[in-house]
């Protein structure tokens, strides 16, 4: 009997698991393979989504009203409307449609792929997971192996693309291919850009 250094199972050998733990080999009927692979892809997407820094909005926030000032343009005369205060604006009612399904997400600081849509690096976006994604809306998407991205969704028949809206020509539309593991986290409803004060 010879001592061979080849063949057999070796601890730590093989590709690392995409699922974050040890794996086992199982045999299943061939007709179940697509369904099992689909469930494993969904598991990976859920796991990666959980890593995103999604911050929920307050579920029952107190009213936060900001007074609105109506200022009339006058031709040399002080206007009595200059100091008139109209009804206040409640930012929670104005911005949050469905609180339990709405989250804040902070865009990467150097991101510029959606600057023409008013979404700049470092800004906070509100993402509503209860809105059905449709062509023309801006979405927060997760592409396995690449990470999160904010783009306009375009659906034409069976073709689905993520479209940048940018002054930077480096950003090009991305056509999603069959078999790619992609999750639309939600629809972007608001972008909040804060200025230095």
Secondary structure, 3 states (H helix, E strand, C coil): CCCCCCCCCCCCCCCCCCCCCCCCCCCCCHHHHHHHHHHHHHHHHHHHHHHCCCEECCCCCCCCEEEEECCCCCCCCCCCCCCCEEEEEEHHHHHCCCHHHEEEEECCCCCCCCHHHCCCCCCEEEEECCCCCCCCCEEEEEECCCEEEEEEEEEECCEEEEECCCCCCCCCCEECCCCCCEEEEEEEEEEECCCCC
